[in-house]
């Protein structure tokens, strides 16, 4: 695969405060790249630098194998974006709002607006005043505006913010279709882990302005194996019995009561029966699997996200 976007030691500071520091990330052509971090981690600052809205303090940005600083106009003509969602004219309908933006962008193809509205599912609502749109419809109209010129790269900053579950599901479906059916590479930032899990092929995790890791979602899923979590009355006796009775060695003791069993050769029922028979009280027995939330907490040293 070819890199469509790269940052090289990208940094931005305000006074003595680093908003982004020595960030090196790569977005490959054709993928959905999840840019993940807490609010204030540096996601929006990074994206604004990628779009030429603010100037980096240090480092470089390469998009389409070209330096952004030296080829800004040509590069940005090939990018669509939603950053800190800007409003539309509420007293105009979708087509009228889109026409204003199309003229500003120099788009002359008459069918471009209609095509964009059809892609985002708003063709039947195009004559409705935007002031009467739901938040989800406004977000989809924002996507239409971002793709009206057929960009090769789409950058979305927190596109599901404020949406209800139905709106989130619709946005997720739209983003996937743009990547799969329109061959658009997508960089999507979010602090909502579940959305990134459902969407991304690869994830970059940013924390306090520093990119901690880039990881393929399939590798992450492989790493987060299923396990049996057990809570017992006597942890040392339970561990001894697991080793002697079932030859289980692949386990992790979490605290004085809980352990995780990664060797799943024995059924939970068999393990429960063996422990109870040997006077070890079992108060929890559940199959579980770590997810991106667990990985994020481990990587950042604690605290939740989203």
N, C-alpha and C positions, 0 to 999 in steps of 0.2 A: 504493500500500500504506500501511497505518497502523502507526505505531509502537506496539508492545505493551509495550516496556520502553525506558526512556531513563535515562541517568545524566548529570548536569550538574555538571561540575567536581568529581566525586566523589574524595575524598581520605581517606586513613587513615594516621596516623603513630603510631609507638610511640616515645616519647621524641623523639630527634632523627632517627629513621629513618623515611622515608616508605615504607610498604608499597605504597600506591597514591597517585598524585599527579595531580590535575586530569584525571580520566578522563571522557571524553565518548563514550559508545557508544550505539548504537540497534539494537534488535532488532525487525524488522518482523513483523507478524502472518503466520503460515503458513510461515515459513522455518525452516531449520536453520542456526543461527548458530554458527560455530566460534570459540571463544575460545581462542586459541593463544598459548603462551609456554612458556619453560623452567620447570622446577620452581623455585619461589621467585620467579617473576616478578610475582606478585600476583593470580593467577587466583582462588585459593580465598578470599583476603581480600575480593576484589570480590564473589564469590558470597555469602559470608556476610553482607555488608552488604545485598545484594539481598533476602536472606531474613530480614532483621531480627535476625540472630543476634549481630551486633556493630554498634555505632553509628559512623557516619562521623565523622571529625574535621571535614570540610567537605563542602559540596556536597549535591545532592539526588538522589533516586531516584524516578522516576515509572513506575508499572506500571499498565496499563489506564487510562492518562491520569489517574491519581490519585497524589497524593503518598503514598509509603509511610509516612512518619512519621505522617501524620494519619489514615491509613486502613489501618493494618497488618492488623487482623483480617480485614476484608473482602477485602483483596488476597490474603493468604496462603491463604485458603480456595479461591482459584482457581488456586493454584500447586501443582505436585508437584515434589519434589526428591530427589536423592541427593547428599549432601555428606559426604565423608570417611566412607564407607560404614559404617553402624552394624550390629551383628550382630543375629541373631534368637535366640530360645530354641532351642537345639539338640535339646532333649528333646521339643519339640512339632513337629507337622507344619505344612505350609504354611498350611492353613486355620486352625488354632488360632492361629498367629502373626498371621495377617491379622485374625482376629477381635479380638484384643487392640488392634491399631491402629485398627480400624474403630470400636470402642467409644470410644477416646480422641478420635477425630475426629468422633464423633457421627453416623456413617453408619448409617442404619436400613434401607436397601434390602437385602433378604436376598440378592438375586442379584449384588450389587456385587462381592463377593469372587470368586465363581465366574467372573464375566465378566472380571475382571482377570487371573485365573490362566489363562484360556483365551487371552487376548490375548498373554500372554508365553510361551505354550506349556508351561505347567506343570500343566494340568488333569489329566493322566494321572499326575502325581507328587505330587498334593496330599495324599495320606495318608502319604507317606514322611517320616520324621523329618528335619528340616532339618539336623541334625548329620551326616546321611549325604549331603547335597547336595554336588555339586562347586562350585567357586568360581563358575563360569559360571551354574549354577542359582541360587545365592544372589544373584548380581547381577540375574538376571531376576526373582527374587522381590522384590528391592528395587525394581525398576521397577513390579512389580504393586502394591506398597504405595504407590508414588508416584502411580499413576494410578487408584487404586480410587475416588476421588471425582470422576473425570472432569475433571481440570484443563484449563485453556486454555493454560497455559504450563508446560513441564517443564524444570527446570534440573538438568543432570547434570555433576558434577565428576569428571573422569577415570573414566568408567564402564568402560573396558576394562583398567584397571590390573590386572596379574597374570594376565590371561586368556591361554590358549594360542591359537594361530591359529584353531582351530575355534570357540572361545568368542568371539573377537573378531568373526569372521564372523557368528555368530548374533546378537551384540549389535548389529552394524551393521544387519543385516536388520530387527531389531526396532525400532530407532530410526527407520529410514526408514518402516516401516509405520505407526508412531504419527503421523508427520507427514503422510504421504500418505493414509492411510485413516481416521485419527481426527481429523484437522485440529487437531493439537496443535502449537503453536509450541515449538521446542526450542532451548535454549541449552546447548551442550556444550563443556566446557573440556577441553583435552588438551595434552600435550607431544609427542604422537605425530603427526607431520605426515601420514603416509600415511592415518591414520584420518580426519583432517579433510578431506583431499583427496577421500576416498570419500563423505563424508557431507554436507558443508556446502554451502549455497547462497551464503553470504557468510562472510567471515573477519575477525575483529578480532585484531590482533597486539599483545600486551602485552610490554614488555621493561623490567625494573627498575622496575615500577610505573607505567609510562607507556604509554598506548595509542598506538602508532606509526602505525597505519593500519587502516582498514576497507576491504575490497575485495571486490567480487563475484567469485566463483570463475570465472565465465565470462570476465570481463574479464582475470582473471589468466591463464587458459589461453590467451586470445588474445595476451596480451603475451609469453608464453613460447613463442616460435616455434621450430620445428624448425630445426636447423642441421647442417652437416657439419663435424665436428672433424677437423683434419688435423695430424699431427705430421711434421715434415720435417727434413732435414739442414741446409738453408739457408733460413731464414725470409725474408730480404730478396729472394733470387732467386725464391722461390716466390710471394711477393706480386707482384713485378714481372711474372712470367709470367701469373698470374691476371688481372691488369689488361690486359696486352697481347694475350694469346691468346684470352681469353674475355670481356673487358670487364667483369669482376667488380669491383664497387666496394663492395658491401655485405658487409664482412668485419670481423673484430676480431682483432688480434694479441694473444695471451694472454701469451706469453713468448718466449724466444729460439728455441723449437722449435714451439710450438703456435699455431694460429689457428682461428677459427670462421668458416665461410662461410655467410651467411644468404641469399645469392642462389643459389637452387637450380635455376637454368635448365639447368645442365649436370649430367649424371649423375656420381656418384662415380667410376665406372669411367673416364669421359672425363677427369676431372680427374687421376686417378691416372696414366693413360697419358701425358698431356701432361707432368706433372712428371717422371716417370721417364725419358721420352724426352729431356728436357732436363737430365738428370743430377742431378735432385733426388731424393734417397732419401726414400721415404714409409714411415714406421714405424707410423703409425696413420691410419685413415680410417674414421670411424664417424658414422652419423646419430644425433643426440641431440636432446633437448628439455629445457629447464630445467623444474623443478617447484617446488613450494611450498618445498622445502628450500633451493633456490638463492635464491629470493626472500627467504626469511627471513634467510639469511646476509647477503645484500646489504643488507637493511633495517637489521639490527642491527649491522652492521659486523664480522661474522665470528663464528666459533664455530658448532658444530653444535647441533642440538636432538634430543631423543629418544634 
